[in-house]
Amino acid sequence: MILASDSFMDKAPIPGQFAFAVPDAKAHVRLSDNRNPHLAWKDLPAGTQSLVLVCCDGDAPSRADDVNQEDRQVPASLARVDFFHWLLVDLKPDAAPIREGEFSSGVTAGGKSGPAGPRGTRQGLNDYTAWFAGDKDMQGEYYGYDGPCPPWNDSIVHRYVFTLYALDVDSCPVSGSFRGAEVLKAIEGRVLASAKLTGLYALNPAVKF
């Protein structure tokens, strides 16, 4: 089973148009095109009835004390946690590749609608929902894809892992406004195979990758 993209290569930088924000010389960051990348798959196992796509940054800071603070850096030694950027379920195994910008194009303050998504899919709440919870201009429920926006003062490159799961059931057993941990728990014992694609991203100009 293989997952690939025309938008970026495995273990290579993600171009800025697929990110939530890009570097800015004056303000550190500015909002970007926030387009979902192209994704294609092949060699699904026999018996695949539906697909689940998860995009997760496993390098998110576990504490926000130093995040985006002037004259400080988020240290590389800080423990890291998962930050989910996309939860897409009930994708048909015979579906055409996901087109660039098909599921997301632009930043939507307050989040895109959901859980119903294109092609009869469902999309979960990504972790910008919690991140923007106290921001009066941005707070809301963020469904679907919202791209990379690591701290602009982080000292490490973040790895964004897109994982495609082939399931033996025609619908992922989650309901309502589901989140990342719920999806991963629900598909335990139902995964026939999986494939990963990893992209790299950083907003700190001092970080080379």
N, C-alpha and C positions, 0 to 999 in steps of 0.2 A: 504494500500500500504506500503510495507516494503523494505528498502534498507539495505543490510548487506554485510559484508566482512569477508573472511577468513584471511585477512592480519592484521587486527586490530579490536578490539571491539569498540563499540560506547562509546565516552567520555573517551577513553584510549589512551596511547601514540602510535604514529605512529612509527614503527620500521625504523631504519636509511636507510635501502635499498630502501625505498619509498620516501626518501628525496633528495633534490638537493645537500645538504651538510650535513656533520656530524661534531661533535666537534673534534678538534685536539689540543693536549697539547701544541704544539710549535707555530702553525700558526693560532690558534683559530678555523679555519674550514678547511675542505678539501672536494673536490667534492665526491659525493657518487654515488650509483648505479642508482638513479633516475628512479626507476621502478614504473609504475603505479600499484596501489593495485588491488587485486581481488575485484570485485563488483558483487553482485547478487541481484535480485529483485523478488518480487512476489505480488500477489493480486492487479494487475493493474485494474483500473476501466474499466467497459464496455465502448466501443467506443474509446479506446486508439488507435491512429493511428501512433504515433511516440513518441520517448523519447528524452529528453534533459538532459544532465548531466553537472552540474556546480560545480567546486570546488573553494571555495573562503576563504581566510583568512581575517576576519574582524578586525584583531588586528594589521594591518600594521601601523607603525608610520606615522602621518600626516606631520611631518617635518623630514628631514634627518640630521639636525645639529649634533646630538649626535650619529648617527648610525655608529656602528663599529669603534668607536674612543677609543683609549687607555685611561685608567684612567677616563673614563666617562661611565655613564649608560643612556640608554633611560628610562626616568622616567615613572612609571606606570600611572601617572596623565596626560600624553600626550594624546591628542585626537587621535583616531585611525580611519583608513579608510580601504576600501576594496582593496584587492590585489587578482586578479583572477589567479588561477593556471591551470585551465582546463575548456574549453568550447567545449562540444561534442554535436552535433545535428544530427538529422535524424537517430537516432538509432532505429532499428525495435523493436516493442514491444515483438515479439516472439524470439528475439535474445538470444543466449546462454549467460551465465554470462561472464563478461569481465575478461579475464585471467590476472594474475600477469605478468607484463612486456609486454603485448600484444601491447599496444599503446605507450609505452615509456620504453627504457632500456638504461641508460647511459645519460650523459650530452653531448649535441651537441652544441659546440661553434657556435654562430650565429643563433641558433635555428633550430628545425626540420622543415621539409617542410610542406606545407599546401596550401589551406584549406582541400584538399581531404584527408580523413583518411581511416583506415581499415573498412571493412564491408560496404562500400558505405556511410560511415558517412562523415561529415564535421567537421573540428576543427577550433576554432577561435584563435586569437592572445591572449596569456596570458600576464600578466603584467611584465614579465622579458623583454619584448620588450622595454618598457620605462625605466626600471631599468638599463639596459645595454647600453642605447643609446649613452652614451659618452665614452664607453670602447672599445678601438680599437681592442682588442682581442676577445671580447664577443658580440659586437653589432650586431644586426640583427633582423629578424622577428621570434619570438618564437611561433610557432603553437603547439597545443596539450598540453599534460601534462608535466609540470615541477614541481617537488615537493617542499616541505618546505625548506626555507632557511631564517629564521627570523634573525634579527641582533644578533650577538654573544654577544652583551652587553645589550640586552633588559632585563628589569626587570620583564617581565611577560611571561607566557606561551601563545603561540598562538593557536587559535582554527581553524582548517581546516574543513570547513563544505562542505561535498559532498551532493548536492541536486539533486534528480532525479525528473523530471517533466514529467507527462503523458499528452500529447497534443491531441487535437481533430482534428489535421491536420497532413497530412503525411510528411510534410517538414516544418521545422522551417522557418518563413518568414524573413530571413536575407540573405544577399548576400555579395560576395567579402570577404575582410579581416575584419571580424566582431570581436567585442570586447564584454566584459562582459555586460556593460550597454545596448548595442544594443540588446543582446539576451534577457535580462530581460524585456526590453520594448516591444520587438516583440512578446513575448509569453503572454503578458497581455490579459486576456479574453479568452485564449485558453487552460488553464491548467485545466484538470479534477481532478487531485490530485497530491500530491507530497510527497516525503519521504526524510528524512535527516539522515546522518551518520557523526558524528563529531570525528575527531582525534586531539590529542594534540601533540605539538612539541616545543622544545626550544633548542637553541645552547649554551645558557649561562649555564655553569656548576653550577652556584650558584642558579639557578632556579630549584625548585623541583616540580615534577608533577607525 
